[in-house]
């Protein structure tokens, strides 16, 4: 099976505050996941990184197009980030 969602060593630093640190996630084709956690634990931040609404400060992220029966394909952002390349983003 191949990875459809992959996060490797993701860090989110916003306004000098660590939001997430060292997050890894590897979802394989055919797996079903749910994201649970307390308010402010980073659930939305992780999902927004996959859709391209936010970019991590460090790490690699991405997902492949998923073709589901009777559904449209899902497109996600992908790439890698370093603190130097994202330091000017707010």
MIGUKOL-920950 format. One record per atom (N, C-alpha, C, O): residue number from 0; x, y, z; atom name. Coordinates in nm, 3 decimals. Layout:
REM residues N
NUM, X, Y, Z, CA;
...
//
This chain:
REM residues 90
0, 0.084, -0.119, 0.000, N;
0, 0.000, 0.000, 0.000, CA;
0, 0.087, 0.124, 0.000, C;
0, 0.199, 0.124, 0.051, O;
1, 0.034, 0.230, -0.057, N;
1, 0.110, 0.355, -0.062, CA;
1, 0.049, 0.457, 0.033, C;
1, -0.068, 0.449, 0.069, O;
2, 0.133, 0.552, 0.074, N;
2, 0.087, 0.660, 0.162, CA;
2, -0.001, 0.756, 0.086, C;
2, 0.033, 0.797, -0.025, O;
3, -0.115, 0.792, 0.144, N;
3, -0.199, 0.896, 0.085, CA;
3, -0.186, 1.026, 0.162, C;
3, -0.214, 1.133, 0.109, O;
4, -0.144, 1.018, 0.288, N;
4, -0.116, 1.136, 0.370, CA;
4, 0.015, 1.110, 0.444, C;
4, 0.033, 1.005, 0.505, O;
5, 0.105, 1.207, 0.437, N;
5, 0.234, 1.191, 0.501, CA;
5, 0.279, 1.324, 0.563, C;
5, 0.291, 1.425, 0.493, O;
6, 0.303, 1.322, 0.692, N;
6, 0.364, 1.434, 0.763, CA;
6, 0.490, 1.380, 0.828, C;
6, 0.486, 1.278, 0.897, O;
7, 0.602, 1.448, 0.808, N;
7, 0.729, 1.404, 0.866, CA;
7, 0.793, 1.518, 0.944, C;
7, 0.831, 1.620, 0.888, O;
8, 0.803, 1.499, 1.075, N;
8, 0.871, 1.593, 1.164, CA;
8, 0.821, 1.737, 1.147, C;
8, 0.900, 1.830, 1.132, O;
9, 0.690, 1.753, 1.150, N;
9, 0.626, 1.883, 1.130, CA;
9, 0.634, 1.968, 1.256, C;
9, 0.603, 1.921, 1.365, O;
10, 0.676, 2.093, 1.240, N;
10, 0.674, 2.193, 1.346, CA;
10, 0.593, 2.312, 1.297, C;
10, 0.607, 2.354, 1.183, O;
11, 0.509, 2.366, 1.384, N;
11, 0.438, 2.491, 1.357, CA;
11, 0.477, 2.590, 1.465, C;
11, 0.452, 2.568, 1.584, O;
12, 0.538, 2.699, 1.423, N;
12, 0.575, 2.806, 1.515, CA;
12, 0.507, 2.932, 1.464, C;
12, 0.532, 2.975, 1.351, O;
13, 0.423, 2.991, 1.546, N;
13, 0.351, 3.113, 1.508, CA;
13, 0.371, 3.215, 1.619, C;
13, 0.351, 3.187, 1.737, O;
14, 0.410, 3.335, 1.578, N;
14, 0.433, 3.445, 1.672, CA;
14, 0.521, 3.400, 1.788, C;
14, 0.490, 3.426, 1.905, O;
15, 0.631, 3.332, 1.756, N;
15, 0.730, 3.283, 1.851, CA;
15, 0.672, 3.182, 1.949, C;
15, 0.728, 3.161, 2.057, O;
16, 0.560, 3.120, 1.914, N;
16, 0.495, 3.021, 2.001, CA;
16, 0.493, 2.886, 1.929, C;
16, 0.453, 2.878, 1.813, O;
17, 0.535, 2.781, 1.998, N;
17, 0.532, 2.646, 1.942, CA;
17, 0.388, 2.593, 1.944, C;
17, 0.333, 2.570, 2.051, O;
18, 0.328, 2.575, 1.827, N;
18, 0.193, 2.521, 1.817, CA;
18, 0.200, 2.369, 1.814, C;
18, 0.129, 2.301, 1.889, O;
19, 0.286, 2.315, 1.728, N;
19, 0.310, 2.171, 1.717, CA;
19, 0.459, 2.148, 1.702, C;
19, 0.530, 2.232, 1.647, O;
20, 0.507, 2.034, 1.751, N;
20, 0.648, 2.005, 1.741, CA;
20, 0.670, 1.856, 1.714, C;
20, 0.624, 1.772, 1.791, O;
21, 0.741, 1.825, 1.605, N;
21, 0.780, 1.688, 1.575, CA;
21, 0.666, 1.594, 1.541, C;
21, 0.671, 1.477, 1.577, O;
22, 0.565, 1.642, 1.472, N;
22, 0.449, 1.560, 1.439, CA;
22, 0.479, 1.472, 1.317, C;
22, 0.527, 1.520, 1.214, O;
23, 0.450, 1.343, 1.330, N;
23, 0.461, 1.247, 1.221, CA;
23, 0.325, 1.182, 1.202, C;
23, 0.258, 1.146, 1.299, O;
24, 0.284, 1.166, 1.077, N;
24, 0.159, 1.099, 1.046, CA;
24, 0.173, 1.033, 0.910, C;
24, 0.216, 1.097, 0.814, O;
25, 0.139, 0.905, 0.903, N;
25, 0.147, 0.832, 0.777, CA;
25, 0.019, 0.751, 0.763, C;
25, 0.000, 0.651, 0.831, O;
26, -0.068, 0.795, 0.673, N;
26, -0.194, 0.726, 0.649, CA;
26, -0.182, 0.651, 0.516, C;
26, -0.154, 0.711, 0.412, O;
27, -0.203, 0.522, 0.523, N;
27, -0.193, 0.436, 0.405, CA;
27, -0.328, 0.426, 0.334, C;
27, -0.433, 0.443, 0.395, O;
28, -0.322, 0.397, 0.206, N;
28, -0.443, 0.377, 0.127, CA;
28, -0.530, 0.270, 0.194, C;
28, -0.481, 0.165, 0.234, O;
29, -0.659, 0.299, 0.206, N;
29, -0.754, 0.205, 0.265, CA;
29, -0.774, 0.222, 0.415, C;
29, -0.866, 0.164, 0.472, O;
30, -0.688, 0.302, 0.481, N;
30, -0.704, 0.326, 0.625, CA;
30, -0.806, 0.435, 0.650, C;
30, -0.827, 0.523, 0.566, O;
31, -0.869, 0.430, 0.765, N;
31, -0.965, 0.533, 0.808, CA;
31, -0.917, 0.586, 0.943, C;
31, -0.890, 0.509, 1.035, O;
32, -0.907, 0.717, 0.954, N;
32, -0.857, 0.780, 1.075, CA;
32, -0.956, 0.885, 1.123, C;
32, -1.036, 0.937, 1.045, O;
33, -0.949, 0.914, 1.250, N;
33, -1.020, 1.026, 1.309, CA;
33, -0.918, 1.106, 1.390, C;
33, -0.828, 1.048, 1.450, O;
34, -0.932, 1.238, 1.390, N;
34, -0.840, 1.324, 1.463, CA;
34, -0.913, 1.375, 1.587, C;
34, -1.011, 1.449, 1.575, O;
35, -0.866, 1.335, 1.704, N;
35, -0.927, 1.374, 1.830, CA;
35, -0.828, 1.451, 1.915, C;
35, -0.707, 1.429, 1.906, O;
36, -0.877, 1.541, 1.997, N;
36, -0.792, 1.613, 2.090, CA;
36, -0.867, 1.729, 2.152, C;
36, -0.975, 1.767, 2.108, O;
37, -0.808, 1.783, 2.255, N;
37, -0.867, 1.896, 2.326, CA;
37, -0.863, 2.021, 2.238, C;
37, -0.790, 2.026, 2.138, O;
38, -0.941, 2.121, 2.277, N;
38, -0.936, 2.251, 2.209, CA;
38, -0.793, 2.303, 2.214, C;
38, -0.727, 2.299, 2.319, O;
39, -0.745, 2.353, 2.100, N;
39, -0.612, 2.410, 2.096, CA;
39, -0.499, 2.310, 2.086, C;
39, -0.382, 2.348, 2.100, O;
40, -0.529, 2.183, 2.062, N;
40, -0.423, 2.082, 2.057, CA;
40, -0.358, 2.068, 1.921, C;
40, -0.257, 1.997, 1.909, O;
41, -0.411, 2.134, 1.816, N;
41, -0.347, 2.134, 1.685, CA;
41, -0.419, 2.055, 1.577, C;
41, -0.364, 2.035, 1.468, O;
42, -0.540, 2.008, 1.604, N;
42, -0.616, 1.930, 1.505, CA;
42, -0.637, 2.009, 1.375, C;
42, -0.607, 1.960, 1.267, O;
43, -0.689, 2.127, 1.388, N;
43, -0.716, 2.209, 1.270, CA;
43, -0.587, 2.249, 1.200, C;
43, -0.584, 2.254, 1.077, O;
44, -0.482, 2.277, 1.274, N;
44, -0.353, 2.313, 1.216, CA;
44, -0.300, 2.200, 1.128, C;
44, -0.250, 2.226, 1.018, O;
45, -0.310, 2.076, 1.175, N;
45, -0.265, 1.962, 1.095, CA;
45, -0.346, 1.951, 0.967, C;
45, -0.289, 1.935, 0.859, O;
46, -0.478, 1.958, 0.978, N;
46, -0.563, 1.946, 0.859, CA;
46, -0.543, 2.061, 0.762, C;
46, -0.546, 2.041, 0.641, O;
47, -0.523, 2.182, 0.814, N;
47, -0.499, 2.296, 0.726, CA;
47, -0.365, 2.286, 0.654, C;
47, -0.350, 2.340, 0.544, O;
48, -0.267, 2.219, 0.712, N;
48, -0.139, 2.200, 0.642, CA;
48, -0.158, 2.109, 0.521, C;
48, -0.093, 2.128, 0.419, O;
49, -0.246, 2.012, 0.532, N;
49, -0.270, 1.920, 0.421, CA;
49, -0.350, 1.983, 0.308, C;
49, -0.339, 1.942, 0.193, O;
50, -0.431, 2.083, 0.341, N;
50, -0.512, 2.149, 0.238, CA;
50, -0.446, 2.275, 0.185, C;
50, -0.497, 2.337, 0.091, O;
51, -0.333, 2.315, 0.242, N;
51, -0.261, 2.432, 0.192, CA;
51, -0.304, 2.563, 0.252, C;
51, -0.260, 2.669, 0.206, O;
52, -0.389, 2.562, 0.354, N;
52, -0.430, 2.686, 0.420, CA;
52, -0.323, 2.738, 0.513, C;
52, -0.315, 2.859, 0.537, O;
53, -0.239, 2.650, 0.565, N;
53, -0.125, 2.689, 0.647, CA;
53, -0.005, 2.606, 0.604, C;
53, -0.020, 2.495, 0.553, O;
54, 0.112, 2.661, 0.626, N;
54, 0.235, 2.588, 0.596, CA;
54, 0.315, 2.572, 0.723, C;
54, 0.329, 2.667, 0.800, O;
55, 0.369, 2.454, 0.747, N;
55, 0.448, 2.434, 0.867, CA;
55, 0.579, 2.512, 0.863, C;
55, 0.626, 2.552, 0.757, O;
56, 0.634, 2.534, 0.979, N;
56, 0.763, 2.603, 0.990, CA;
56, 0.877, 2.511, 0.947, C;
56, 0.975, 2.556, 0.889, O;
57, 0.864, 2.382, 0.977, N;
57, 0.965, 2.282, 0.940, CA;
57, 0.896, 2.151, 0.909, C;
57, 0.785, 2.124, 0.956, O;
58, 0.964, 2.068, 0.830, N;
58, 0.917, 1.933, 0.804, CA;
58, 0.867, 1.912, 0.662, C;
58, 0.865, 2.004, 0.581, O;
59, 0.827, 1.789, 0.634, N;
59, 0.773, 1.752, 0.503, CA;
59, 0.626, 1.716, 0.519, C;
59, 0.586, 1.658, 0.620, O;
60, 0.547, 1.751, 0.419, N;
60, 0.405, 1.725, 0.426, CA;
60, 0.350, 1.699, 0.287, C;
60, 0.406, 1.746, 0.187, O;
61, 0.242, 1.626, 0.280, N;
61, 0.178, 1.606, 0.152, CA;
61, 0.078, 1.494, 0.153, C;
61, 0.067, 1.417, 0.248, O;
62, 0.005, 1.487, 0.044, N;
62, -0.087, 1.376, 0.024, CA;
62, -0.111, 1.362, -0.125, C;
62, -0.090, 1.455, -0.202, O;
63, -0.154, 1.244, -0.165, N;
63, -0.181, 1.218, -0.305, CA;
63, -0.330, 1.233, -0.331, C;
63, -0.410, 1.233, -0.238, O;
64, -0.366, 1.244, -0.457, N;
64, -0.508, 1.249, -0.492, CA;
64, -0.572, 1.115, -0.457, C;
64, -0.515, 1.009, -0.482, O;
65, -0.688, 1.122, -0.400, N;
65, -0.759, 1.002, -0.359, CA;
65, -0.884, 0.991, -0.445, C;
65, -0.965, 1.083, -0.450, O;
66, -0.900, 0.880, -0.513, N;
66, -1.019, 0.859, -0.594, CA;
66, -1.110, 0.762, -0.521, C;
66, -1.078, 0.644, -0.504, O;
67, -1.223, 0.813, -0.479, N;
67, -1.317, 0.731, -0.405, CA;
67, -1.435, 0.696, -0.495, C;
67, -1.472, 0.774, -0.583, O;
68, -1.493, 0.583, -0.473, N;
68, -1.608, 0.540, -0.551, CA;
68, -1.721, 0.642, -0.532, C;
68, -1.754, 0.678, -0.419, O;
69, -1.779, 0.688, -0.642, N;
69, -1.890, 0.783, -0.642, CA;
69, -1.855, 0.915, -0.572, C;
69, -1.944, 0.978, -0.516, O;
70, -1.730, 0.956, -0.575, N;
70, -1.690, 1.083, -0.514, CA;
70, -1.585, 1.149, -0.600, C;
70, -1.520, 1.084, -0.682, O;
71, -1.568, 1.278, -0.581, N;
71, -1.465, 1.351, -0.654, CA;
71, -1.329, 1.323, -0.591, C;
71, -1.321, 1.279, -0.476, O;
72, -1.224, 1.349, -0.665, N;
72, -1.090, 1.331, -0.609, CA;
72, -1.060, 1.443, -0.510, C;
72, -1.115, 1.552, -0.521, O;
73, -0.973, 1.415, -0.417, N;
73, -0.934, 1.511, -0.315, CA;
73, -0.793, 1.557, -0.347, C;
73, -0.704, 1.476, -0.371, O;
74, -0.772, 1.687, -0.347, N;
74, -0.638, 1.740, -0.373, CA;
74, -0.584, 1.802, -0.246, C;
74, -0.656, 1.873, -0.176, O;
75, -0.458, 1.776, -0.218, N;
75, -0.395, 1.827, -0.097, CA;
75, -0.266, 1.899, -0.133, C;
75, -0.209, 1.879, -0.241, O;
76, -0.222, 1.981, -0.042, N;
76, -0.094, 2.048, -0.059, CA;
76, 0.019, 1.950, -0.033, C;
76, -0.002, 1.847, 0.031, O;
77, 0.138, 1.981, -0.083, N;
77, 0.255, 1.901, -0.050, CA;
77, 0.378, 1.989, -0.059, C;
77, 0.377, 2.091, -0.127, O;
78, 0.483, 1.948, 0.008, N;
78, 0.607, 2.023, 0.002, CA;
78, 0.691, 1.999, 0.126, C;
78, 0.667, 1.905, 0.202, O;
79, 0.787, 2.085, 0.145, N;
79, 0.868, 2.080, 0.265, CA;
79, 0.894, 2.222, 0.310, C;
79, 0.886, 2.316, 0.230, O;
80, 0.926, 2.237, 0.436, N;
80, 0.946, 2.371, 0.490, CA;
80, 1.065, 2.369, 0.584, C;
80, 1.095, 2.269, 0.649, O;
81, 1.133, 2.483, 0.589, N;
81, 1.238, 2.504, 0.689, CA;
81, 1.208, 2.636, 0.756, C;
81, 1.139, 2.720, 0.698, O;
82, 1.260, 2.656, 0.874, N;
82, 1.231, 2.780, 0.945, CA;
82, 1.280, 2.901, 0.866, C;
82, 1.218, 3.007, 0.872, O;
83, 1.389, 2.888, 0.792, N;
83, 1.441, 3.000, 0.714, CA;
83, 1.348, 3.035, 0.599, C;
83, 1.329, 3.153, 0.570, O;
84, 1.291, 2.935, 0.531, N;
84, 1.208, 2.963, 0.415, CA;
84, 1.070, 3.013, 0.452, C;
84, 1.003, 3.071, 0.367, O;
85, 1.025, 2.994, 0.574, N;
85, 0.893, 3.035, 0.615, CA;
85, 0.894, 3.144, 0.721, C;
85, 0.789, 3.179, 0.775, O;
86, 1.011, 3.200, 0.752, N;
86, 1.022, 3.294, 0.863, CA;
86, 0.945, 3.423, 0.838, C;
86, 0.910, 3.493, 0.934, O;
87, 0.918, 3.458, 0.711, N;
87, 0.847, 3.582, 0.684, CA;
87, 0.696, 3.564, 0.677, C;
87, 0.623, 3.663, 0.670, O;
88, 0.648, 3.442, 0.680, N;
88, 0.503, 3.416, 0.677, CA;
88, 0.445, 3.442, 0.815, C;
88, 0.507, 3.415, 0.917, O;
89, 0.323, 3.495, 0.815, N;
89, 0.256, 3.516, 0.945, CA;
89, 0.146, 3.416, 0.964, C;
89, 0.078, 3.417, 1.066, O;
//
